[in-house]
Amino acid sequence: MAEPTSGIGNGTENGAHDAKGHFSKAVEEARAGAIALGKEAQAAAEGYIGKLNQAKGEWSSEAKVRSEDAKTKASAFADDAKVKAADLANQGKAKTSQAMVGLSKLIDDNAGLIDEKAGPKYGDYARSASKSVADAAARLDEKSLDELGEEAREFVRKSPGAAIGIAVAAGFLFGRLFKKSS
């Protein structure tokens, strides 16, 4: 009886050995397939990363171009605004000077009436005020906007209280003028 057992044993061992061989071969094929698949996935990922980097570079370049365009347009707009603001400021200066000359003439025209109603002393005050307003209008015409701005800054530095008082009075007068015209 020993023979049949040894015969069966030999067949089973061969079958187990064959199964181990097939299993090892399958594991090796699976390992090789996984390595190949990993390399393929890595190559695909590198391709996608390359495409993303290229797109990023294109977007970055486009963003730089658009940024430069925006800066150029903003600079041109600012330059135009400066020119227009200077023009409007010069027009305002001219109108202010004209208004001061008109006020001076009005005071001068009424100085005689003031002499009659209040006395020559007050008429002289009116003439003096008229001359001061006319002189101020002439100085305003002679000076540039930069000079006027610097003088205003210097005045505010030297007399901040007076500057605030003048600003309040001017605001009140403008408020009354616009309130009446509305």
Secondary structure as the mmCIF struct_conf table of DSSP 4:
data_model
#
loop_
_struct_conf.conf_type_id
_struct_conf.id
_struct_conf.beg_label_comp_id
_struct_conf.beg_label_asym_id
_struct_conf.beg_label_seq_id
_struct_conf.end_label_comp_id
_struct_conf.end_label_asym_id
_struct_conf.end_label_seq_id
HELX_RH_AL_P HELX_RH_AL_P1 ALA A 2 ALA A 118
HELX_RH_AL_P HELX_RH_AL_P2 PRO A 120 GLU A 142
BEND BEND1 LYS A 143 LYS A 143
HELX_RH_AL_P HELX_RH_AL_P3 LEU A 145 LYS A 158
HELX_RH_AL_P HELX_RH_AL_P4 PRO A 160 SER A 181
#
